[in-house]
Amino acid sequence: MASLNRHQLRQGALQSLFGLSMNPDADLEVVVAQVMAGDPEIKWEGALPADLIDLVTAVLAHQDEIDLLIAENLADGWTLDRLNLIDVVLLRLAIYEARYTDTAAKISVNEALNLAKEFSDEKSGKFINGVLGKVLTF
C-alpha cells in the first residue's frame, strides 16, 4: 500500500471536499473512497489514508470561519454563492493549510494555483491568487 504524497493528499482533499459540497449529506468516508477509487494514478488497497480523512475533516470543521475570511476579501458586490464551487473549495483548502497548520502560506498558495490549473482555468488561478494574497500574510 503506497502513501499519498502532499500533492495527491491535497488533490484528494479538494475532490472530496467538492463532492461533500455538492452532497452535504453524503458520508465523508464514502466520498473519500470514491475519490481514491476514481484516481488512476493511485493504487490503493485496504484502509483509507488517515491523513486524507483528517485533512478533509479539519477543513470542514473550520469551514464557517474560512468562508467568512473569503467573503470579507472578495471584491465589492461579490458573495461566496456567486463563485465557482471548485474555486471556493480551493480557497478553503489553501486557507486552512496556511492558517491552521504549519504549512507556509507560499506553499499553500502555490499548491492552490497548481490545483486550479488542473481543475479550473487561468482566470480562476488569478482570482484565487488575489483572494489568498488578501487573506494570508507572507
Secondary structure as the mmCIF struct_conf table of DSSP 4:
data_model
#
loop_
_struct_conf.conf_type_id
_struct_conf.id
_struct_conf.beg_label_comp_id
_struct_conf.beg_label_asym_id
_struct_conf.beg_label_seq_id
_struct_conf.end_label_comp_id
_struct_conf.end_label_asym_id
_struct_conf.end_label_seq_id
HELX_LH_PP_P HELX_LH_PP_P1 ALA A 2 ASN A 5
HELX_RH_AL_P HELX_RH_AL_P1 ARG A 6 MET A 22
TURN_TY1_P TURN_TY1_P1 PRO A 24 ASP A 25
BEND BEND1 ALA A 26 ALA A 26
HELX_RH_AL_P HELX_RH_AL_P2 LEU A 28 GLY A 38
TURN_TY1_P TURN_TY1_P2 PRO A 40 GLU A 41
BEND BEND2 GLY A 46 ALA A 47
HELX_LH_PP_P HELX_LH_PP_P2 LEU A 48 PRO A 49
HELX_RH_AL_P HELX_RH_AL_P3 ALA A 50 ALA A 61
TURN_TY1_P TURN_TY1_P3 HIS A 62 HIS A 62
HELX_RH_AL_P HELX_RH_AL_P4 GLN A 63 GLU A 72
TURN_TY1_P TURN_TY1_P4 ASN A 73 ASN A 73
BEND BEND3 LEU A 74 LEU A 74
HELX_LH_PP_P HELX_LH_PP_P3 ALA A 75 ALA A 75
TURN_TY1_P TURN_TY1_P5 ASP A 76 GLY A 77
HELX_RH_3T_P HELX_RH_3T_P1 LEU A 80 ARG A 82
BEND BEND4 LEU A 83 LEU A 83
HELX_RH_AL_P HELX_RH_AL_P5 LEU A 85 TYR A 100
BEND BEND5 THR A 101 ASP A 102
HELX_RH_AL_P HELX_RH_AL_P6 ALA A 105 PHE A 119
BEND BEND6 SER A 120 SER A 120
HELX_RH_AL_P HELX_RH_AL_P7 GLU A 122 VAL A 135
#
